[in-house]
Amino acid sequence: MSSLTLRCRGPSGQATVSVDAASSIADFLALLAEKTGVPAACIEILSGFPPKQIQVPSEGAVSALGLANGDTLTVRQGAAAPPPAAPAASQAEPSSSGAGAGVAGDVGSAAAAAGAGPALGGLADDMDEDEMLARAIAASLEQQAGPGPASSGAGASGASGAGPAATPRPAAAPAPSGGAPRSVTNAPAGGPAPSSVPVAGGDGSCVVRRVVDSDNSCLFNAVGYVMEGSRSTAARLRRVVADAVRADPFTFNEGFLGKPLGAYCDWIQQPDKWGGAIELFILAQHYKREIAAFDIRTKRCDVYGQDKGYGDRVLLLYDGLHYDAMAVAAFEGAPEELDVTCFEASSPGGRAIMAAAEKLVAATNAARQFTDTANFTLRCGVCQIGLKGEKEAVEHAKATGHSNFAEY
């Protein structure tokens, strides 16, 4: 059986756990108790998006729970009682977009990306001490990492997202990188990830990664690029999210948001707060398009809005700390003003685009262009002590006040 890496959100904060799918449920509950502080006999587990409670059987293996690698779980304390004997509730069916894909609609899985993530940036927690420190650590790592693969070409910003899917979408671009672009067919073995993957069909088009700034608003600006062709939409899209939450307090209640509605609306409109699964869920509804978010580390794809009947889809890429956009370039090295970022997911062309995107994600994973926040090795930039993973870094930061970390 394979090992599962899961993000767990409990009363005392967030943690990442690894468990073998063949492990017993009793051992799994003991592990969750250790990580969250909730007694094993009182643990209730919620999964999916919005979170739904999983009925945990008294016996059996973790595989019976229907969890997938990269899932985000919410662990809460219920009344101590004998575990129910009913079988585990079935989980959301996988997406048809490819291997490792998940659904992130009303009841689908909201991973994090990963990791966000998570795990796709994570759900909106109160900015308690642990969360503040974890984000300071992530921000310091992201600043050191610098920008990802450079985009090709340059264009003007401001195309409307309401146009037809085949219309090229202009966007402001960073300076093009030097040298010939790499495709999946000419990238050196073990070298940097390719910058493009051809789309099957022979017209020369290819799926490419379009980089956005690492400015704490990467999710919003990546969505802005694929929906509207602009990397300057963060402030407006934060307002869109806040307005959607205010308009539907029944759905977006305190349990869903992780904080009171008013506090969340103020929080998400601050430019230094990160977006995640909640925000992608809302923005898919706002644009009435599916948002397929790929997590490089797990190669998993979560599709937000997939159960809404939307015909069109856009693509995002998450590396454990940062979101970028993905687009279909007219040809390898084509300027961004020729990009197509929205496509009909169920069409033959759409399936070919998804297949190319999955290949690009797999190649980027093979080049290890992601951050595994649970297992990366860090060195404190102040006292030079070695640490493993975000958890040790948070504990060190709390004990010393240091929050400048580098991978090594």
Backbone torsions as a table, in degrees:
resi	resn	phi	psi	omega
1	MET	NA	149.5	-177.9
2	SER	-85.0	160.5	176.9
3	SER	-87.7	142.9	178.4
4	LEU	-109.9	133.1	171.2
5	THR	-105.9	122.0	-172.7
6	LEU	-125.9	142.9	172.3
7	ARG	-93.6	127.1	-177.9
8	CYS	-118.1	129.6	179.4
9	ARG	-114.6	115.6	-177.1
10	GLY	-126.1	-175.5	-177.6
11	PRO	-60.1	-28.4	-176.2
12	SER	-99.9	6.3	178.9
13	GLY	130.7	-162.3	-177.1
14	GLN	-110.1	151.1	177.7
15	ALA	-149.5	158.7	174.1
16	THR	-110.9	131.0	-179.6
17	VAL	-124.5	149.8	174.3
18	SER	-119.4	132.3	-178.2
19	VAL	-144.4	143.2	176.1
20	ASP	-78.1	136.9	-179.0
21	ALA	-61.6	-20.9	179.5
22	ALA	-87.9	-6.1	179.6
23	SER	-64.0	155.4	179.6
24	SER	-74.0	154.5	177.8
25	ILE	-63.6	-34.9	178.3
26	ALA	-62.0	-42.4	178.1
27	ASP	-65.9	-38.4	179.2
28	PHE	-63.6	-44.2	178.8
29	LEU	-64.6	-37.0	177.1
30	ALA	-64.1	-38.8	177.6
31	LEU	-65.3	-43.4	177.8
32	LEU	-63.5	-38.1	178.2
33	ALA	-62.2	-41.7	179.8
34	GLU	-64.5	-39.5	-175.2
35	LYS	-80.0	-30.7	-172.7
36	THR	-109.0	-17.2	-177.0
37	GLY	83.1	1.9	177.6
38	VAL	-88.8	127.0	179.4
39	PRO	-55.7	140.0	-175.9
40	ALA	-56.0	-37.6	-177.4
41	ALA	-70.0	-15.2	-175.9
42	CYS	-109.2	0.6	-172.9
43	ILE	-70.2	131.6	166.5
44	GLU	-117.0	135.3	-176.4
45	ILE	-114.4	131.3	176.4
46	LEU	-120.1	145.0	-179.6
47	SER	-145.9	167.1	179.3
48	GLY	88.2	-174.2	-177.2
49	PHE	-145.1	115.8	-7.2
50	PRO	-60.5	156.4	-176.0
51	PRO	-60.8	133.5	176.3
52	LYS	-122.7	141.5	-176.8
53	GLN	-70.5	136.8	175.0
54	ILE	-92.6	129.3	174.7
55	GLN	-80.3	115.2	-173.7
56	VAL	-97.2	118.8	179.1
57	PRO	-70.6	161.3	-177.3
58	SER	-75.6	-22.9	-179.5
59	GLU	-134.9	169.7	177.1
60	GLY	112.6	-174.7	-177.2
61	ALA	-103.8	163.5	179.0
62	VAL	-58.9	-31.6	-179.9
63	SER	-57.7	-25.5	-179.3
64	ALA	-69.1	-15.8	-178.2
65	LEU	-80.6	-11.7	177.8
66	GLY	73.8	23.6	-179.1
67	LEU	-79.9	153.4	177.8
68	ALA	-120.0	151.4	178.1
69	ASN	-55.6	130.2	-179.8
70	GLY	93.6	-4.1	179.6
71	ASP	-61.3	151.2	172.3
72	THR	-105.1	125.5	179.7
73	LEU	-111.4	144.1	169.5
74	THR	-106.6	124.6	-179.7
75	VAL	-110.1	123.2	179.3
76	ARG	-130.5	164.5	-178.1
77	GLN	-96.5	121.9	174.7
78	GLY	-108.8	-171.8	178.0
79	ALA	-71.9	139.4	177.2
80	ALA	-67.4	124.1	-178.2
81	ALA	-158.5	159.3	176.0
82	PRO	-58.0	138.4	179.9
83	PRO	-60.2	141.7	178.8
84	PRO	-64.8	149.3	-177.7
85	ALA	-89.7	-6.9	-177.8
86	ALA	-65.9	150.9	177.7
87	PRO	-67.2	161.4	-178.2
88	ALA	-62.3	142.2	176.2
89	ALA	-66.3	142.4	179.6
90	SER	-71.3	146.1	-179.1
91	GLN	-93.8	172.7	179.9
92	ALA	-60.7	141.9	178.2
93	GLU	-67.7	148.1	177.3
94	PRO	-63.0	153.3	175.4
95	SER	-69.6	151.9	176.5
96	SER	-81.6	4.5	-174.8
97	SER	-76.7	-9.8	175.8
98	GLY	147.1	178.3	-177.8
99	ALA	-61.4	137.2	176.4
100	GLY	79.8	4.3	-176.1
101	ALA	-83.1	153.6	178.2
102	GLY	-132.1	172.2	179.1
103	VAL	-108.8	135.1	178.4
104	ALA	-130.4	60.4	174.9
105	GLY	-102.8	-136.1	-178.5
106	ASP	-64.6	-37.5	-176.6
107	VAL	-123.9	8.3	-176.4
108	GLY	-79.8	177.0	179.8
109	SER	-78.9	141.6	177.7
110	ALA	-120.3	84.9	-175.6
111	ALA	-84.7	171.3	161.4
112	ALA	-103.0	102.1	166.3
113	ALA	-34.5	19.2	145.4
114	ALA	82.4	95.6	158.4
115	GLY	73.3	-37.6	154.6
116	ALA	32.2	-148.5	86.3
117	GLY	-16.6	-154.9	-174.0
118	PRO	-155.0	86.0	27.7
119	ALA	-30.4	95.3	-176.6
120	LEU	38.8	45.6	177.4
121	GLY	83.1	-14.2	177.9
122	GLY	84.2	156.0	172.9
123	LEU	-73.3	162.5	-173.4
124	ALA	-77.4	98.4	176.5
125	ASP	-88.7	157.4	164.6
126	ASP	-59.1	141.9	-177.1
127	MET	-79.1	70.9	177.2
128	ASP	-75.8	-179.3	-173.0
129	GLU	-61.7	-45.4	-179.3
130	ASP	-60.1	-44.2	-178.2
131	GLU	-65.5	-42.9	179.3
132	MET	-60.2	-43.7	-179.3
133	LEU	-67.5	-42.4	-179.7
134	ALA	-61.0	-40.7	-179.3
135	ARG	-72.1	-33.0	175.5
136	ALA	-63.3	-40.9	177.9
137	ILE	-63.4	-47.5	-179.5
138	ALA	-62.3	-40.2	-179.5
139	ALA	-64.5	-39.5	-179.9
140	SER	-66.3	-37.8	177.7
141	LEU	-67.3	-40.9	-178.4
142	GLU	-66.5	-37.6	178.4
143	GLN	-63.8	-39.1	179.6
144	GLN	-69.6	-34.8	-176.4
145	ALA	-66.3	-29.6	179.9
146	GLY	72.4	-173.9	-178.2
147	PRO	-69.4	156.2	177.2
148	GLY	-81.2	-156.0	-178.3
149	PRO	-57.0	133.3	-177.3
150	ALA	-70.1	146.3	177.3
151	SER	-82.4	159.7	178.7
152	SER	-99.6	141.6	173.2
153	GLY	79.1	175.0	179.0
154	ALA	-147.6	146.4	179.1
155	GLY	-154.3	178.8	179.0
156	ALA	-86.0	157.8	-179.3
157	SER	-97.9	162.9	166.2
158	GLY	113.6	15.2	176.6
159	ALA	-69.1	143.5	-178.5
160	SER	-77.3	140.5	177.5
161	GLY	-75.5	-5.1	-177.1
162	ALA	-85.4	-6.2	-177.1
163	GLY	-71.6	171.8	179.5
164	PRO	-65.0	154.5	-173.5
165	ALA	-62.0	-31.3	-175.3
166	ALA	-82.6	-5.9	-178.6
167	THR	-72.0	129.1	176.5
168	PRO	-58.7	145.4	-175.8
169	ARG	-115.2	112.3	179.0
170	PRO	-73.2	153.4	178.2
171	ALA	-159.7	146.5	174.8
172	ALA	-65.6	136.6	-173.9
173	ALA	-126.3	149.0	169.6
174	PRO	-69.6	167.6	-179.8
175	ALA	-61.3	141.4	-179.8
176	PRO	-66.3	151.0	179.5
177	SER	-78.2	157.4	178.3
178	GLY	-79.2	158.2	176.5
179	GLY	84.2	171.0	-178.8
180	ALA	-73.7	140.9	177.5
181	PRO	-65.6	150.7	179.1
182	ARG	-100.1	133.6	171.6
183	SER	-105.5	173.3	-179.8
184	VAL	-65.2	-18.6	-178.7
185	THR	-89.4	-20.5	-178.9
186	ASN	-119.8	9.2	177.1
187	ALA	-71.9	135.3	179.1
188	PRO	-65.8	142.9	-179.8
189	ALA	-60.7	129.6	178.9
190	GLY	75.4	2.4	-178.3
191	GLY	-93.1	-160.8	-179.7
192	PRO	-61.4	156.1	178.8
193	ALA	-65.9	149.7	176.7
194	PRO	-66.1	152.6	177.7
195	SER	-89.9	-8.9	-178.8
196	SER	-156.2	157.1	173.5
197	VAL	-134.6	126.8	-178.8
198	PRO	-62.1	144.6	173.4
199	VAL	-89.3	129.0	-179.6
200	ALA	-58.4	138.3	-180.0
201	GLY	138.6	-18.8	171.9
202	GLY	82.3	10.2	-179.7
203	ASP	-90.5	0.3	177.7
204	GLY	90.1	-7.3	-179.9
205	SER	-72.2	158.5	-177.8
206	CYS	-151.9	152.2	175.4
207	VAL	-85.4	130.7	-177.2
208	VAL	-129.9	159.5	174.1
209	ARG	-94.5	128.6	177.6
210	ARG	-111.6	116.2	-171.2
211	VAL	-80.3	139.5	170.5
212	VAL	-117.9	161.7	-176.2
213	ASP	-64.3	148.9	174.0
214	SER	-90.3	83.0	-172.5
215	ASP	-130.2	24.4	-177.0
216	ASN	73.2	-3.9	178.9
217	SER	-120.9	23.3	-173.8
218	CYS	-61.1	-37.5	179.3
219	LEU	-60.1	-48.1	-176.4
220	PHE	-67.0	-40.3	-179.6
221	ASN	-74.2	-31.3	174.0
222	ALA	-65.9	-42.7	176.1
223	VAL	-63.1	-41.4	178.2
224	GLY	-59.3	-38.2	-179.9
225	TYR	-66.9	-47.1	-176.0
226	VAL	-73.9	-25.5	-179.4
227	MET	-91.3	-36.3	-170.8
228	GLU	-129.1	-7.5	-178.5
229	GLY	79.0	20.1	-178.4
230	SER	-129.6	139.2	174.9
231	ARG	-98.0	19.8	-175.7
232	SER	-126.9	40.0	-173.8
233	THR	-106.5	1.4	-167.5
234	ALA	-58.4	-49.8	-175.7
235	ALA	-61.1	-42.6	-179.4
236	ARG	-67.6	-42.2	-178.6
237	LEU	-70.7	-30.2	172.3
238	ARG	-61.6	-39.8	177.2
239	ARG	-66.6	-39.6	177.4
240	VAL	-57.0	-45.0	179.8
241	VAL	-63.3	-47.6	-179.7
242	ALA	-60.8	-41.9	179.9
243	ASP	-65.0	-39.0	179.1
244	ALA	-64.3	-38.8	178.9
245	VAL	-66.5	-45.3	179.0
246	ARG	-61.8	-34.1	-176.0
247	ALA	-76.3	-15.2	-176.7
248	ASP	-138.1	67.6	-177.8
249	PRO	-66.2	-18.9	178.9
250	PHE	-68.7	-49.5	177.8
251	THR	-70.1	-48.1	-174.8
252	PHE	-94.0	66.1	-179.9
253	ASN	-87.5	179.5	-176.1
254	GLU	-63.3	-36.3	178.4
255	GLY	-64.9	-37.2	179.4
256	PHE	-70.8	-43.6	-174.2
257	LEU	-83.8	-22.7	-176.1
258	GLY	84.2	5.4	178.2
259	LYS	-166.2	164.5	178.6
260	PRO	-57.4	149.0	-174.5
261	LEU	-55.3	-48.5	-178.8
262	GLY	-62.5	-40.1	179.6
263	ALA	-66.1	-39.1	177.7
264	TYR	-63.2	-44.3	-177.6
265	CYS	-62.6	-38.2	175.2
266	ASP	-67.4	-41.0	-176.1
267	TRP	-64.4	-48.0	-173.3
268	ILE	-70.6	-19.1	179.9
269	GLN	-87.0	-1.6	175.2
270	GLN	-80.9	133.5	-171.3
271	PRO	-68.2	-13.1	-178.8
272	ASP	-100.3	8.5	179.7
273	LYS	-96.7	137.9	-175.1
274	TRP	-86.1	143.5	173.2
275	GLY	-90.3	165.9	-179.9
276	GLY	-160.0	-140.7	-172.1
277	ALA	-62.5	-42.3	-179.3
278	ILE	-59.8	-45.5	-175.6
279	GLU	-68.8	-38.5	176.4
280	LEU	-65.8	-38.5	176.0
281	PHE	-57.4	-46.3	-178.6
282	ILE	-70.8	-42.5	-176.4
283	LEU	-68.6	-32.1	174.0
284	ALA	-61.7	-40.9	178.1
285	GLN	-68.4	-38.7	-179.1
286	HIS	-61.6	-46.6	-177.7
287	TYR	-87.1	-10.5	-176.5
288	LYS	55.9	45.5	175.2
289	ARG	-140.5	148.5	175.3
290	GLU	-72.4	141.1	173.4
291	ILE	-114.3	112.3	178.3
292	ALA	-96.6	113.2	-177.0
293	ALA	-107.8	115.6	179.4
294	PHE	-92.6	135.4	173.7
295	ASP	-101.8	118.2	-175.2
296	ILE	-63.4	-41.5	-173.9
297	ARG	-63.5	-46.4	-176.8
298	THR	-94.1	-11.5	-174.1
299	LYS	61.5	22.2	-178.9
300	ARG	-88.1	147.9	175.7
301	CYS	-124.3	123.7	174.0
302	ASP	-108.2	129.0	-176.0
303	VAL	-108.1	111.1	179.9
304	TYR	-85.7	132.3	-179.1
305	GLY	84.2	11.3	-175.2
306	GLN	-67.2	-24.8	-177.6
307	ASP	-92.6	9.2	-174.4
308	LYS	-97.8	-5.7	-179.8
309	GLY	82.9	14.5	177.5
310	TYR	-69.9	141.4	-177.8
311	GLY	-86.9	-26.4	-171.7
312	ASP	-106.7	155.9	-177.0
313	ARG	-137.5	148.1	172.5
314	VAL	-126.1	165.4	-172.1
315	LEU	-124.9	135.9	172.6
316	LEU	-124.3	159.6	-179.7
317	LEU	-131.4	130.7	-176.1
318	TYR	-122.6	129.6	-175.4
319	ASP	-107.6	12.4	-178.1
320	GLY	105.4	-25.4	176.8
321	LEU	-131.4	-20.7	-164.6
322	HIS	-143.7	144.2	174.1
323	TYR	-104.2	136.4	167.5
324	ASP	-122.8	168.0	175.6
325	ALA	-93.3	158.8	167.9
326	MET	-124.4	147.3	-176.7
327	ALA	-143.9	166.1	172.1
328	VAL	-100.7	111.6	177.4
329	ALA	-84.1	148.0	-177.7
330	ALA	-63.5	-32.7	176.5
331	PHE	-161.7	165.7	-177.6
332	GLU	-60.7	124.0	-178.2
333	GLY	84.0	7.6	-178.3
334	ALA	-66.5	148.5	176.6
335	PRO	-65.5	155.1	-174.4
336	GLU	-66.3	-24.4	-179.9
337	GLU	-65.1	-12.2	175.8
338	LEU	-96.4	0.8	-178.8
339	ASP	-62.3	144.0	164.7
340	VAL	-113.9	124.3	-176.0
341	THR	-114.0	-9.4	-177.1
342	CYS	-126.6	133.4	-175.7
343	PHE	-146.3	161.0	178.3
344	GLU	-79.6	112.9	-170.1
345	ALA	-64.5	-34.0	-173.1
346	SER	-88.5	-4.4	-178.5
347	SER	-79.9	161.2	175.4
348	PRO	-56.2	-40.5	177.1
349	GLY	-63.9	-39.0	178.3
350	GLY	-65.3	-39.9	177.9
351	ARG	-66.3	-35.3	177.4
352	ALA	-67.2	-37.2	177.6
353	ILE	-65.1	-43.7	179.1
354	MET	-63.1	-39.5	179.2
355	ALA	-64.0	-40.2	178.0
356	ALA	-67.3	-39.1	177.9
357	ALA	-62.4	-41.7	178.8
358	GLU	-62.9	-37.4	177.3
359	LYS	-66.3	-40.4	178.6
360	LEU	-64.4	-41.7	177.7
361	VAL	-63.4	-43.6	179.8
362	ALA	-62.1	-41.5	179.4
363	ALA	-68.1	-37.1	177.8
364	THR	-67.8	-36.9	174.3
365	ASN	-63.6	-43.3	-179.7
366	ALA	-62.8	-30.7	176.7
367	ALA	-83.5	1.4	178.3
368	ARG	56.4	42.0	176.1
369	GLN	-89.8	60.7	176.7
370	PHE	-151.8	166.1	176.7
371	THR	-116.7	119.6	175.7
372	ASP	-92.1	94.9	-172.6
373	THR	-67.9	-14.9	178.8
374	ALA	-83.5	-30.1	-169.7
375	ASN	-125.0	-0.5	-178.4
376	PHE	-67.2	153.0	177.8
377	THR	-97.6	131.9	-174.6
378	LEU	-123.5	155.5	169.5
379	ARG	-126.9	130.8	178.1
380	CYS	-67.6	128.1	-178.8
381	GLY	-73.3	-9.6	-178.9
382	VAL	-96.5	-53.5	-175.6
383	CYS	-108.6	-2.4	174.0
384	GLN	68.9	14.0	178.1
385	ILE	-73.0	143.8	177.6
386	GLY	-85.3	141.2	-177.3
387	LEU	-139.6	155.8	176.7
388	LYS	-121.4	119.3	172.5
389	GLY	80.5	163.9	-177.8
390	GLU	-63.1	-35.5	-177.0
391	LYS	-62.0	-48.9	179.3
392	GLU	-64.3	-36.9	179.7
393	ALA	-65.1	-40.7	178.1
394	VAL	-63.7	-44.7	179.5
395	GLU	-62.4	-40.5	178.4
396	HIS	-65.0	-42.7	-179.5
397	ALA	-63.5	-39.4	178.9
398	LYS	-65.9	-37.0	-177.0
399	ALA	-76.6	-30.5	-171.7
400	THR	-115.4	-19.0	-173.6
401	GLY	83.9	1.1	-179.2
402	HIS	-81.9	139.1	177.9
403	SER	-143.1	28.7	176.5
404	ASN	-114.3	107.1	-173.2
405	PHE	-126.2	150.6	176.8
406	ALA	-134.8	144.5	174.0
407	GLU	-75.5	148.9	174.6
408	TYR	-147.9	NA	NA
